[in-house]
């Protein structure tokens, strides 16, 4: 990868750049004035349209609170159906360079954040990623012809996942320190227990990790 370009899907006025790429692009269905924010903007409804960029154009693509809005099934207007989520995943793979990363953060089942917004129509689970990753993705039967490798899938709070680097200042929530030795872990647990027994609050409220994070690597080269 040498382009150092990033694309944020459903970017709004403030596109995300979780890998700190030098060149930032955004795509949204709403009319925006990119001159106000200093990024390259393209208008498109990627639910029903192709991503308006050529093949292998980006080193990374992000989708923050976006893929849950992409329908799984739509009428095609000719008496048939189309599969917008499958089509979008094909498009993401197409415009990523070999080795490029897809970074998605979405509220997911079984947590209520997945359902409360009436425009959420695509309910993601921990098993959904299997339709797009591995040597034989389950999505092949529905027309997915890309190839992603799973880099990571984990449960996060959005504020600890703004940047792909956990130590970035963009993430106001930092991971709790995990001690390597058993003795230090035991001491940490005792401190937490002691605070609870004395009626004191935890050292900090645990974040609600109800969002599922995907980081997928696009594979273009054979083998």
Secondary structure, DSSP 8 states (H G I E B T S, - for coil): ----EEEEET-TTS---TT--SEEEEEESS---GGGTTSEEEE--TTTS--SS-TT-EEEEEEES-GGGS-S-EE-SSSSEE-HHHHHHHHHHHHEEEEEEEEEEEE-TTSGGGTSSTT------TTGGGGTBSTT-GGGGGT----EEEEEEEEE-GGG-SSSSTT-TT-SS------SSHHHHHHHHHHHHHHHHTT---SS------EEEEEEEE--S--
